[in-house]
Amino acid sequence: MAKNRSRRLRKKMHIDEFQELGFSVAWRFPEGTSEEQVDKTVDDFINDVIEPNKLAFDGSGYLAWEGLICMQEIGKCTEEHQAIVRKWLEARNLEEV
């Protein structure tokens, strides 16, 4: 049975128009990649893809990275966001994207 909730409650509960959806991402650097190159690539990823598209990234790794991408503000990531991320990572010859 559907419940009629106030706008305030829907926002607090992150439901309906306040629902937030992101997507997971994973990639691997080729063996032998230096720590400096890993750092530069991740910094470029944040500066070139994440920030300009008002996305947020939470992840970690060394040669194998995985994380979660969502919107900086309340919202839903689109298939276009996923395509932008995938295209950027694949263009850098990263593996297992």
C-alpha positions as YAML, in Angstrom:
chain: A
units: angstrom
residues:
- id: 1
  name: MET
  ca: [0.00, 0.00, 0.00]
- id: 2
  name: ALA
  ca: [1.45, 3.35, -1.04]
- id: 3
  name: LYS
  ca: [1.91, 5.93, 1.68]
- id: 4
  name: ASN
  ca: [1.46, 9.63, 1.22]
- id: 5
  name: ARG
  ca: [4.52, 11.21, 2.78]
- id: 6
  name: SER
  ca: [5.32, 14.87, 3.11]
- id: 7
  name: ARG
  ca: [8.06, 16.41, 0.97]
- id: 8
  name: ARG
  ca: [10.24, 16.74, 4.07]
- id: 9
  name: LEU
  ca: [9.95, 13.02, 4.85]
- id: 10
  name: ARG
  ca: [10.56, 11.99, 1.24]
- id: 11
  name: LYS
  ca: [13.73, 14.08, 1.26]
- id: 12
  name: LYS
  ca: [14.86, 12.70, 4.61]
- id: 13
  name: MET
  ca: [14.23, 9.13, 3.46]
- id: 14
  name: HIS
  ca: [15.81, 9.71, 0.00]
- id: 15
  name: ILE
  ca: [12.77, 8.35, -1.84]
- id: 16
  name: ASP
  ca: [10.74, 9.39, -4.88]
- id: 17
  name: GLU
  ca: [12.17, 12.61, -6.36]
- id: 18
  name: PHE
  ca: [14.98, 12.59, -3.76]
- id: 19
  name: GLN
  ca: [16.22, 9.11, -4.59]
- id: 20
  name: GLU
  ca: [19.95, 8.97, -5.21]
- id: 21
  name: LEU
  ca: [21.40, 6.41, -7.59]
- id: 22
  name: GLY
  ca: [25.01, 5.90, -8.54]
- id: 23
  name: PHE
  ca: [27.05, 3.12, -10.11]
- id: 24
  name: SER
  ca: [30.10, 1.09, -9.27]
- id: 25
  name: VAL
  ca: [33.27, 1.30, -11.30]
- id: 26
  name: ALA
  ca: [36.41, -0.84, -11.41]
- id: 27
  name: TRP
  ca: [39.58, -0.87, -13.48]
- id: 28
  name: ARG
  ca: [43.11, -2.19, -13.38]
- id: 29
  name: PHE
  ca: [46.38, -0.50, -14.27]
- id: 30
  name: PRO
  ca: [48.83, -2.59, -16.33]
- id: 31
  name: GLU
  ca: [51.54, -4.39, -14.34]
- id: 32
  name: GLY
  ca: [54.59, -2.23, -13.81]
- id: 33
  name: THR
  ca: [52.69, 1.08, -13.69]
- id: 34
  name: SER
  ca: [54.56, 3.47, -11.39]
- id: 35
  name: GLU
  ca: [52.97, 4.99, -8.31]
- id: 36
  name: GLU
  ca: [53.42, 8.46, -9.83]
- id: 37
  name: GLN
  ca: [51.53, 7.42, -12.97]
- id: 38
  name: VAL
  ca: [48.70, 5.90, -10.89]
- id: 39
  name: ASP
  ca: [48.42, 9.12, -8.87]
- id: 40
  name: LYS
  ca: [48.45, 11.29, -12.00]
- id: 41
  name: THR
  ca: [45.83, 9.17, -13.76]
- id: 42
  name: VAL
  ca: [43.48, 9.20, -10.75]
- id: 43
  name: ASP
  ca: [43.96, 12.98, -10.33]
- id: 44
  name: ASP
  ca: [43.24, 13.48, -14.05]
- id: 45
  name: PHE
  ca: [40.16, 11.24, -13.76]
- id: 46
  name: ILE
  ca: [38.78, 13.42, -10.98]
- id: 47
  name: ASN
  ca: [39.69, 16.70, -12.72]
- id: 48
  name: ASP
  ca: [38.62, 15.69, -16.26]
- id: 49
  name: VAL
  ca: [35.56, 13.51, -15.62]
- id: 50
  name: ILE
  ca: [34.25, 13.62, -12.07]
- id: 51
  name: GLU
  ca: [34.29, 17.35, -11.21]
- id: 52
  name: PRO
  ca: [33.12, 18.75, -14.60]
- id: 53
  name: ASN
  ca: [30.10, 16.42, -14.57]
- id: 54
  name: LYS
  ca: [29.25, 17.26, -10.93]
- id: 55
  name: LEU
  ca: [29.90, 13.67, -9.90]
- id: 56
  name: ALA
  ca: [31.49, 12.31, -6.73]
- id: 57
  name: PHE
  ca: [33.92, 9.37, -6.59]
- id: 58
  name: ASP
  ca: [34.72, 7.22, -3.58]
- id: 59
  name: GLY
  ca: [37.17, 4.45, -4.27]
- id: 60
  name: SER
  ca: [40.58, 3.02, -3.57]
- id: 61
  name: GLY
  ca: [43.23, 0.72, -4.91]
- id: 62
  name: TYR
  ca: [46.75, 0.57, -6.21]
- id: 63
  name: LEU
  ca: [46.90, -1.32, -9.50]
- id: 64
  name: ALA
  ca: [43.34, -2.63, -9.13]
- id: 65
  name: TRP
  ca: [40.83, 0.13, -8.34]
- id: 66
  name: GLU
  ca: [37.15, -0.03, -7.51]
- id: 67
  name: GLY
  ca: [34.71, 2.50, -6.21]
- id: 68
  name: LEU
  ca: [31.34, 4.17, -6.40]
- id: 69
  name: ILE
  ca: [30.29, 7.17, -8.48]
- id: 70
  name: CYS
  ca: [27.26, 9.26, -7.60]
- id: 71
  name: MET
  ca: [26.06, 12.84, -8.00]
- id: 72
  name: GLN
  ca: [27.54, 15.61, -5.82]
- id: 73
  name: GLU
  ca: [24.01, 16.79, -5.09]
- id: 74
  name: ILE
  ca: [20.78, 14.84, -4.81]
- id: 75
  name: GLY
  ca: [20.14, 13.12, -8.09]
- id: 76
  name: LYS
  ca: [20.58, 10.06, -10.23]
- id: 77
  name: CYS
  ca: [23.50, 9.15, -12.44]
- id: 78
  name: THR
  ca: [22.48, 8.50, -16.02]
- id: 79
  name: GLU
  ca: [23.69, 6.05, -18.64]
- id: 80
  name: GLU
  ca: [25.43, 9.05, -20.21]
- id: 81
  name: HIS
  ca: [27.51, 9.47, -17.04]
- id: 82
  name: GLN
  ca: [28.44, 5.78, -17.18]
- id: 83
  name: ALA
  ca: [29.41, 6.10, -20.85]
- id: 84
  name: ILE
  ca: [31.59, 9.16, -20.17]
- id: 85
  name: VAL
  ca: [33.43, 7.36, -17.37]
- id: 86
  name: ARG
  ca: [33.89, 4.15, -19.39]
- id: 87
  name: LYS
  ca: [35.12, 6.04, -22.48]
- id: 88
  name: TRP
  ca: [37.66, 8.04, -20.45]
- id: 89
  name: LEU
  ca: [39.03, 4.96, -18.67]
- id: 90
  name: GLU
  ca: [39.25, 2.90, -21.86]
- id: 91
  name: ALA
  ca: [41.00, 5.77, -23.68]
- id: 92
  name: ARG
  ca: [43.78, 5.54, -21.06]
- id: 93
  name: ASN
  ca: [44.35, 1.84, -21.87]
- id: 94
  name: LEU
  ca: [43.23, 0.74, -18.43]
- id: 95
  name: GLU
  ca: [42.26, -2.90, -18.14]
- id: 96
  name: GLU
  ca: [39.11, -4.67, -16.94]
- id: 97
  name: VAL
  ca: [36.97, -1.53, -17.07]
...
